[in-house]
Amino acid sequence: MLAGMDSNAEVSHLDRVSCTFDHAGAPVTALDDVTLHVSAGEFVAIMGATGSGKSTLLHCAGGLIRPRAGEVRLTGRRIDRLGERALTRLRRDRVGFVFQSYNLLSKLSVAQNVMLPRRLGAKRGRPLDELLAAVDMADAAGGWVGGLSGGQRQRVAIARALSTRPQVVFADEPTGALDPTTGARVLALLRTAVDAEGVAVIMVTHDPAAAALSDRLLLLDAGRLVDDRPTPDAATISALLAAVCAPADLVGGVR
């Protein structure tokens, strides 16, 4: 558990949040009156059909987009009304992000990518050698990320996300572009962050096997939170998901 972190502390709070986007001149509701609370040391998986609002929920909770209505708190601070500069500092210091597309800077080395939040002014952090050892990339510190495999890049992205000792990590399809073996390795790193350090992980995934490693399962349907339960096994997750997905979303599991 991170020093000073209460295992019961609420790190992500959404209260009656709605988000609407303009599409071809017409409003489209991406989130509809969603209420959600996540505490330190929780691993939460978010699932649903394509277009159900999964990524919108993640981005809203992480302060990347602002809701049309409702209240959003992140590590105890209300962020839906926070200025951009203060919000940027909060995300830099207290939050980690892991995306399917990695979002690494190809012209920087592995070490430089991992330490980028510190170079941008983050106030606390873990030693570089500790971070790289944790993701089994110690031998690649000086190498360029452009020469890495997808799995290696995602491990570097996780090291960067954990570099500032965040209270919460938001992961958007972190294994979507990886083979099952590499994906399992990436998920194990996130699980370790939860179990060993008390980090909260909130993950969007389409994969029931990935979701089965979480503690808590959320299901979205048309922007509404329709289920919130302790995570069952992968077969049960598949059955629950099938109930809220159109046939086009089901291809050997769920996309």
Phi and psi in degrees as a GROMACS rama.xvg file:
@    title "Ramachandran Plot"
@    xaxis  label "Phi"
@    yaxis  label "Psi"
@TYPE xy
-62.9339  143.612  LEU-2
-57.4236  130.72  ALA-3
82.79  0.945326  GLY-4
-97.232  123.517  MET-5
-78.9243  127.895  ASP-6
-62.7656  -19.833  SER-7
-98.8567  1.55531  ASN-8
-64.9775  136.544  ALA-9
-83.1617  121.493  GLU-10
-103.814  -22.4325  VAL-11
-138.04  129.25  SER-12
-140.646  119.764  HIS-13
-122.344  129.037  LEU-14
-124.766  107.538  ASP-15
52.7112  52.2173  ARG-16
-88.9037  133.748  VAL-17
-129.229  141.51  SER-18
-130.953  133.555  CYS-19
-128.843  135.702  THR-20
-120.644  154.919  PHE-21
-89.2739  127.987  ASP-22
-132.517  113.466  HIS-23
54.7081  37.6269  ALA-24
84.4658  1.66867  GLY-25
-121.661  142.015  ALA-26
-72.9501  138.083  PRO-27
-124.232  126.184  VAL-28
-85.0434  117.357  THR-29
-94.0636  -33.9829  ALA-30
-131.007  138.364  LEU-31
-130.539  95.2952  ASP-32
58.7153  52.5366  ASP-33
-92.4253  130.543  VAL-34
-120.069  130.353  THR-35
-153.317  139.075  LEU-36
-133.233  128.664  HIS-37
-126.511  132.362  VAL-38
-102.183  164.486  SER-39
-56.39  142.008  ALA-40
78.1606  12.6911  GLY-41
-101.533  140.194  GLU-42
-111.143  109.89  PHE-43
-112.646  129.66  VAL-44
-106.391  133.999  ALA-45
-112.384  126.571  ILE-46
-134.635  164.649  MET-47
163.153  174.077  GLY-48
-67.3163  164.325  ALA-49
-56.5003  129.78  THR-50
81.682  11.5541  GLY-51
-81.0853  -10.5068  SER-52
106.822  11.9796  GLY-53
-59.1379  -55.605  LYS-54
-67.6219  -35.1148  SER-55
-60.459  -43.3875  THR-56
-60.2355  -45.5126  LEU-57
-62.1864  -46.2112  LEU-58
-69.3276  -33.0828  HIS-59
-69.106  -45.6213  CYS-60
-62.6473  -33.0225  ALA-61
-87.558  1.806  GLY-62
78.6223  18.1995  GLY-63
-86.925  -24.2658  LEU-64
-135.041  157.6  ILE-65
-105.484  141.133  ARG-66
-76.2672  159.58  PRO-67
-75.2324  -34.4362  ARG-68
-149.756  155.974  ALA-69
102.145  178.197  GLY-70
-119.651  135.565  GLU-71
-125.293  125.897  VAL-72
-119.702  141.298  ARG-73
-131.84  120.685  LEU-74
47.9895  41.4725  THR-75
90.1304  -8.01306  GLY-76
-107.419  137.7  ARG-77
-74.3696  122.582  ARG-78
-110.926  -13.4542  ILE-79
-68.5353  -16.2134  ASP-80
-117.45  9.63884  ARG-81
-80.431  142.498  LEU-82
-64.4347  156.974  GLY-83
-60.9807  -39.7796  GLU-84
-66.225  -45.2595  ARG-85
-66.3165  -36.9508  ALA-86
-66.4003  -40.2762  LEU-87
-62.0636  -42.5994  THR-88
-64.4695  -40.7915  ARG-89
-63.2187  -46.1299  LEU-90
-62.3247  -41.5951  ARG-91
-62.1427  -41.471  ARG-92
-88.9532  -29.3144  ASP-93
-121.531  -6.32386  ARG-94
-130.084  143.336  VAL-95
-117.215  146.181  GLY-96
-125.036  137.399  PHE-97
-131.284  123.921  VAL-98
-118.745  158.919  PHE-99
-59.6814  -34.6711  GLN-100
-88.2696  8.3813  SER-101
72.8068  -45.8362  TYR-102
57.1398  41.1335  ASN-103
-94.3057  159.179  LEU-104
-95.6436  112.617  LEU-105
-66.4811  -22.1407  SER-106
-87.4983  -0.343415  LYS-107
-107.397  156.022  LEU-108
-74.909  172.507  SER-109
-56.7819  -49.9405  VAL-110
-61.443  -41.6214  ALA-111
-66.0532  -38.1105  GLN-112
-63.9521  -44.5267  ASN-113
-63.3675  -38.5846  VAL-114
-90.5518  4.50489  MET-115
-56.5046  -43.8767  LEU-116
-58.2837  -34.2791  PRO-117
-69.2442  -39.4912  ARG-118
-66.301  -24.9252  ARG-119
-88.7725  4.46388  LEU-120
108.154  9.01235  GLY-121
-57.0885  139.818  ALA-122
-84.1409  -15.6371  LYS-123
-144.254  162.319  ARG-124
-177.223  168.915  GLY-125
-96.7317  153.148  ARG-126
-61.7551  144.475  PRO-127
-57.9316  -45.7423  LEU-128
-63.0775  -34.9369  ASP-129
-66.1249  -42.7464  GLU-130
-64.1883  -46.8701  LEU-131
-67.914  -36.253  LEU-132
-64.2884  -37.64  ALA-133
-63.8284  -30.3408  ALA-134
-107.238  13.6553  VAL-135
57.6663  44.7418  ASP-136
-126.549  21.5646  MET-137
-60.4302  -34.5602  ALA-138
-78.0776  -6.6816  ASP-139
-109.607  12.3111  ALA-140
-54.2513  -41.5527  ALA-141
-90.1673  -3.73163  GLY-142
-79.1961  161.914  GLY-143
-88.1744  140.683  TRP-144
-67.3382  -20.7382  VAL-145
-62.6991  -22.5706  GLY-146
-95.225  6.98099  GLY-147
-92.8816  156.009  LEU-148
-74.0242  170.03  SER-149
-60.802  -42.3678  GLY-150
-64.9169  -38.6081  GLY-151
-66.4693  -40.7048  GLN-152
-62.7641  -40.5075  ARG-153
-67.5231  -34.5978  GLN-154
-66.8279  -37.2677  ARG-155
-64.0032  -40.8345  VAL-156
-62.423  -37.8633  ALA-157
-68.0892  -41.2631  ILE-158
-59.2868  -41.897  ALA-159
-63.846  -42.4291  ARG-160
-62.3643  -31.4651  ALA-161
-93.1809  -1.38108  LEU-162
-66.8611  -25.8325  SER-163
-100.974  15.1519  THR-164
53.7072  58.9103  ARG-165
-68.9574  158.66  PRO-166
-85.8537  -25.4163  GLN-167
-146.056  142.063  VAL-168
-118.235  127.505  VAL-169
-101.61  122.298  PHE-170
-122.244  117.794  ALA-171
-105.576  103.883  ASP-172
49.3627  55.0592  GLU-173
-67.4297  -17.2831  PRO-174
-113.685  7.2578  THR-175
-61.4107  -29.2653  GLY-176
-104.084  11.677  ALA-177
-112.124  153.618  LEU-178
-71.2858  161.158  ASP-179
-56.2503  -40.2214  PRO-180
-66.5231  -46.7411  THR-181
-66.9768  -38.7175  THR-182
-60.9267  -40.4663  GLY-183
-63.7811  -35.4852  ALA-184
-66.5241  -41.3893  ARG-185
-64.7977  -43.2062  VAL-186
-63.0016  -36.369  LEU-187
-62.967  -35.0489  ALA-188
-65.7532  -41.4845  LEU-189
-67.0352  -40.8193  LEU-190
-61.7107  -38.9455  ARG-191
-65.0878  -39.1902  THR-192
-60.5895  -37.8875  ALA-193
-69.1888  -51.385  VAL-194
-74.0389  -37.9517  ASP-195
-91.205  -27.1478  ALA-196
-123.011  -3.23288  GLU-197
73.5092  16.1804  GLY-198
-70.4356  140.741  VAL-199
-85.6568  133.452  ALA-200
-118.426  126.156  VAL-201
-118.132  113.174  ILE-202
-123.708  128.68  MET-203
-88.6001  131.624  VAL-204
-149.807  154.931  THR-205
-102.824  -4.63896  HIS-206
-102.528  113.881  ASP-207
-57.6553  -33.9891  PRO-208
-66.8419  -37.2828  ALA-209
-68.8617  -44.5248  ALA-210
-62.4741  -29.2098  ALA-211
-65.0677  -15.6178  ALA-212
-84.4548  -6.32971  LEU-213
-84.2877  174.128  SER-214
-95.1787  -24.4153  ASP-215
-145.778  135.983  ARG-216
-115.017  128.604  LEU-217
-113.977  135.939  LEU-218
-117.267  131.065  LEU-219
-110.648  145.488  LEU-220
-143.493  116.264  ASP-221
53.028  42.2877  ALA-222
83.252  -0.123763  GLY-223
-111.813  142.446  ARG-224
-80.2224  111.717  LEU-225
-106.56  -10.8354  VAL-226
-155.957  140.778  ASP-227
-148.704  106.725  ASP-228
-148.521  161.995  ARG-229
-57.6876  141.201  PRO-230
-67.0178  124.069  THR-231
-86.0303  -169.167  PRO-232
-77.013  168.715  ASP-233
-60.8139  -37.195  ALA-234
-64.8313  -41.0738  ALA-235
-67.9888  -38.4833  THR-236
-59.713  -44.773  ILE-237
-58.5382  -42.3264  SER-238
-66.7085  -41.7129  ALA-239
-63.3958  -40.9983  LEU-240
-69.3265  -37.0572  LEU-241
-59.6552  -30.3585  ALA-242
-70.2645  -21.0454  ALA-243
-114.865  7.34905  VAL-244
-113.057  141.581  CYS-245
-70.9279  157.52  ALA-246
-53.8188  -32.9023  PRO-247
-65.2488  -20.3388  ALA-248
-85.7443  -8.43317  ASP-249
-106.167  108.393  LEU-250
-138.005  95.1765  VAL-251
61.4896  36.9446  GLY-252
129.166  -139.774  GLY-253
-133.477  136.936  VAL-254
